[in-house]
């Protein structure tokens, strides 16, 4: 396994450094959102009640949109 070294040399780059370090947190947050939407579609339940057809359809469309956006950036939550 090789090493990957990220260097941030100045105080002005601190936000870039934080973004690089928090990347996995973003991935986990998007994964959690996707799984919540998946649950609405799969089990037909939302906020402890039966989800409407419109809610299930919308949840499914949001999952597709998330994947399209990620794909546009060349990333996947499935990896």
N, CA and C atoms as a LAMMPS dump frame, in Angstrom:
ITEM: TIMESTEP
0
ITEM: NUMBER OF ATOMS
237
ITEM: BOX BOUNDS ff ff ff
-5.0000000000000000e+02 5.0000000000000000e+02
-5.0000000000000000e+02 5.0000000000000000e+02
-5.0000000000000000e+02 5.0000000000000000e+02
ITEM: ATOMS id mol type element x y z
1 1 1 N 0.852 -1.182 0
2 1 2 C 0 0 0
3 1 3 C 0.887 1.231 0
4 2 1 N 0.598 2.136 -0.906
5 2 2 C 1.378 3.36 -1.002
6 2 3 C 0.888 4.426 -0.055
7 3 1 N 1.664 5.478 0.026
8 3 2 C 1.31 6.616 0.871
9 3 3 C 0.748 7.727 0.013
10 4 1 N -0.175 8.433 0.588
11 4 2 C -0.683 9.654 -0.023
12 4 3 C -0.433 10.762 0.981
13 5 1 N 0.262 11.772 0.543
14 5 2 C 0.594 12.879 1.422
15 5 3 C -0.085 14.141 0.895
16 6 1 N -0.86 14.77 1.752
17 6 2 C -1.497 16.035 1.421
18 6 3 C -0.792 17.125 2.217
19 7 1 N -0.374 18.158 1.532
20 7 2 C 0.299 19.263 2.215
21 7 3 C -0.484 20.549 2.032
22 8 1 N -0.651 21.24 3.127
23 8 2 C -1.272 22.554 3.121
24 8 3 C -0.313 23.476 3.854
25 9 1 N 0.225 24.452 3.127
26 9 2 C 1.347 25.226 3.632
27 9 3 C 0.994 26.513 4.352
28 10 1 N -0.193 26.998 4.2
29 10 2 C -0.463 28.302 4.783
30 10 3 C -1.783 28.326 5.524
31 11 1 N -1.924 29.333 6.347
32 11 2 C -3.147 29.516 7.113
33 11 3 C -4.344 29.686 6.182
34 12 1 N -4.12 30.289 5.016
35 12 2 C -5.194 30.505 4.05
36 12 3 C -5.748 29.193 3.505
37 13 1 N -4.982 28.12 3.598
38 13 2 C -5.411 26.82 3.09
39 13 3 C -6.065 25.948 4.159
40 14 1 N -6.326 26.512 5.334
41 14 2 C -6.878 25.702 6.423
42 14 3 C -8.256 25.114 6.076
43 15 1 N -9.074 25.873 5.323
44 15 2 C -10.378 25.34 4.922
45 15 3 C -10.221 24.17 3.958
46 16 1 N -9.253 24.264 3.053
47 16 2 C -8.977 23.149 2.138
48 16 3 C -8.509 21.918 2.912
49 17 1 N -7.691 22.137 3.928
50 17 2 C -7.204 21.025 4.748
51 17 3 C -8.366 20.363 5.482
52 18 1 N -9.256 21.175 6.029
53 18 2 C -10.4 20.63 6.758
54 18 3 C -11.304 19.846 5.808
55 19 1 N -11.519 20.361 4.594
56 19 2 C -12.324 19.634 3.603
57 19 3 C -11.705 18.28 3.293
58 20 1 N -10.39 18.247 3.124
59 20 2 C -9.705 16.989 2.814
60 20 3 C -9.826 16 3.973
61 21 1 N -9.715 16.497 5.19
62 21 2 C -9.792 15.618 6.352
63 21 3 C -11.214 15.137 6.632
64 22 1 N -12.202 15.936 6.284
65 22 2 C -13.591 15.588 6.573
66 22 3 C -14.295 14.884 5.424
67 23 1 N -13.595 14.567 4.365
68 23 2 C -14.218 13.931 3.209
69 23 3 C -14.982 12.672 3.562
70 24 1 N -14.426 11.848 4.425
71 24 2 C -15.111 10.601 4.786
72 24 3 C -16.406 10.89 5.552
73 25 1 N -16.439 11.989 6.31
74 25 2 C -17.658 12.337 7.037
75 25 3 C -18.779 12.708 6.061
76 26 1 N -18.406 13.421 4.993
77 26 2 C -19.39 13.751 3.963
78 26 3 C -19.929 12.489 3.317
79 27 1 N -19.037 11.555 3.04
80 27 2 C -19.461 10.301 2.426
81 27 3 C -20.42 9.55 3.343
82 28 1 N -20.105 9.508 4.625
83 28 2 C -20.986 8.826 5.574
84 28 3 C -22.336 9.527 5.683
85 29 1 N -22.348 10.848 5.659
86 29 2 C -23.601 11.6 5.745
87 29 3 C -24.478 11.33 4.522
88 30 1 N -23.874 11.318 3.327
89 30 2 C -24.635 11.043 2.113
90 30 3 C -25.122 9.599 2.131
91 31 1 N -24.303 8.677 2.624
92 31 2 C -24.706 7.271 2.743
93 31 3 C -25.92 7.146 3.664
94 32 1 N -25.872 7.822 4.827
95 32 2 C -26.99 7.765 5.762
96 32 3 C -28.271 8.314 5.129
97 33 1 N -28.156 9.421 4.416
98 33 2 C -29.316 9.992 3.728
99 33 3 C -29.866 9.01 2.699
100 34 1 N -28.974 8.415 1.912
101 34 2 C -29.402 7.448 0.906
102 34 3 C -30.108 6.256 1.552
103 35 1 N -29.595 5.777 2.656
104 35 2 C -30.201 4.632 3.327
105 35 3 C -31.564 4.984 3.916
106 36 1 N -31.709 6.202 4.392
107 36 2 C -33.01 6.651 4.893
108 36 3 C -34.032 6.675 3.75
109 37 1 N -33.626 7.23 2.618
110 37 2 C -34.516 7.267 1.455
111 37 3 C -34.841 5.86 0.967
112 38 1 N -33.837 4.984 0.986
113 38 2 C -34.043 3.59 0.584
114 38 3 C -35.087 2.919 1.476
115 39 1 N -35.013 3.195 2.757
116 39 2 C -35.95 2.614 3.71
117 39 3 C -37.382 3.068 3.425
118 40 1 N -37.543 4.335 3.065
119 40 2 C -38.875 4.838 2.712
120 40 3 C -39.417 4.077 1.51
121 41 1 N -38.554 3.871 0.505
122 41 2 C -38.977 3.179 -0.712
123 41 3 C -39.241 1.697 -0.436
124 42 1 N -38.327 1.056 0.276
125 42 2 C -38.42 -0.396 0.477
126 42 3 C -39.549 -0.802 1.429
127 43 1 N -39.688 -0.071 2.536
128 43 2 C -40.654 -0.469 3.557
129 43 3 C -41.939 0.364 3.543
130 44 1 N -41.956 1.435 2.747
131 44 2 C -43.169 2.247 2.659
132 44 3 C -43.527 2.932 3.955
133 45 1 N -42.51 3.272 4.743
134 45 2 C -42.744 3.904 6.033
135 45 3 C -41.954 5.203 6.12
136 46 1 N -42.608 6.228 6.669
137 46 2 C -41.955 7.524 6.842
138 46 3 C -42.479 8.156 8.122
139 47 1 N -41.581 8.528 9.016
140 47 2 C -41.931 9.156 10.294
141 47 3 C -42.989 8.354 11.049
142 48 1 N -42.752 7.063 11.155
143 48 2 C -43.611 6.144 11.92
144 48 3 C -45.05 6.056 11.395
145 49 1 N -45.203 6.219 10.102
146 49 2 C -46.518 6.054 9.487
147 49 3 C -46.324 5.51 8.083
148 50 1 N -47.403 5.065 7.475
149 50 2 C -47.367 4.582 6.098
150 50 3 C -47.042 5.754 5.171
151 51 1 N -46.009 5.601 4.353
152 51 2 C -45.645 6.638 3.388
153 51 3 C -46.653 6.644 2.246
154 52 1 N -46.908 7.824 1.733
155 52 2 C -47.796 7.919 0.57
156 52 3 C -47.022 7.476 -0.67
157 53 1 N -47.748 7.176 -1.713
158 53 2 C -47.123 6.815 -2.98
159 53 3 C -46.229 7.944 -3.467
160 54 1 N -46.687 9.174 -3.299
161 54 2 C -45.901 10.336 -3.729
162 54 3 C -44.595 10.438 -2.944
163 55 1 N -44.644 10.171 -1.64
164 55 2 C -43.432 10.212 -0.817
165 55 3 C -42.446 9.127 -1.237
166 56 1 N -42.948 7.942 -1.507
167 56 2 C -42.066 6.855 -1.934
168 56 3 C -41.458 7.153 -3.299
169 57 1 N -42.26 7.679 -4.208
170 57 2 C -41.743 8.043 -5.529
171 57 3 C -40.693 9.142 -5.421
172 58 1 N -40.968 10.13 -4.577
173 58 2 C -40.026 11.236 -4.41
174 58 3 C -38.723 10.745 -3.782
175 59 1 N -38.817 9.872 -2.791
176 59 2 C -37.612 9.313 -2.162
177 59 3 C -36.777 8.562 -3.197
178 60 1 N -37.444 7.816 -4.071
179 60 2 C -36.734 7.076 -5.11
180 60 3 C -36.054 8.03 -6.092
181 61 1 N -36.74 9.091 -6.454
182 61 2 C -36.164 10.081 -7.376
183 61 3 C -34.977 10.804 -6.736
184 62 1 N -35.07 11.097 -5.45
185 62 2 C -33.946 11.735 -4.754
186 62 3 C -32.719 10.824 -4.728
187 63 1 N -32.938 9.532 -4.516
188 63 2 C -31.816 8.588 -4.542
189 63 3 C -31.144 8.597 -5.907
190 64 1 N -31.949 8.611 -6.967
191 64 2 C -31.39 8.669 -8.323
192 64 3 C -30.609 9.958 -8.531
193 65 1 N -31.159 11.075 -8.06
194 65 2 C -30.496 12.371 -8.235
195 65 3 C -29.168 12.426 -7.478
196 66 1 N -29.144 11.887 -6.283
197 66 2 C -27.897 11.83 -5.513
198 66 3 C -26.841 11.061 -6.298
199 67 1 N -27.211 9.919 -6.837
200 67 2 C -26.259 9.113 -7.611
201 67 3 C -25.814 9.83 -8.886
202 68 1 N -26.733 10.528 -9.555
203 68 2 C -26.36 11.284 -10.752
204 68 3 C -25.366 12.394 -10.425
205 69 1 N -25.607 13.102 -9.337
206 69 2 C -24.699 14.181 -8.926
207 69 3 C -23.328 13.609 -8.594
208 70 1 N -23.307 12.56 -7.796
209 70 2 C -22.025 11.945 -7.423
210 70 3 C -21.294 11.422 -8.653
211 71 1 N -22.032 10.788 -9.549
212 71 2 C -21.444 10.271 -10.771
213 71 3 C -20.819 11.4 -11.589
214 72 1 N -21.463 12.57 -11.594
215 72 2 C -20.916 13.722 -12.291
216 72 3 C -19.565 14.167 -11.749
217 73 1 N -19.331 13.904 -10.469
218 73 2 C -18.055 14.209 -9.838
219 73 3 C -17.085 13.027 -9.878
220 74 1 N -17.549 11.929 -10.46
221 74 2 C -16.697 10.743 -10.569
222 74 3 C -16.536 9.997 -9.251
223 75 1 N -17.535 10.091 -8.37
224 75 2 C -17.463 9.394 -7.093
225 75 3 C -18.717 8.557 -6.887
226 76 1 N -18.633 7.628 -5.952
227 76 2 C -19.743 6.726 -5.651
228 76 3 C -19.801 6.463 -4.171
229 77 1 N -21.001 6.336 -3.637
230 77 2 C -21.127 5.961 -2.217
231 77 3 C -21.106 4.446 -2.039
232 78 1 N -21.101 3.733 -3.142
233 78 2 C -21.109 2.272 -3.082
234 78 3 C -19.722 1.684 -2.848
235 79 1 N -18.678 2.457 -3.081
236 79 2 C -17.302 1.938 -2.916
237 79 3 C -16.869 1.93 -1.476
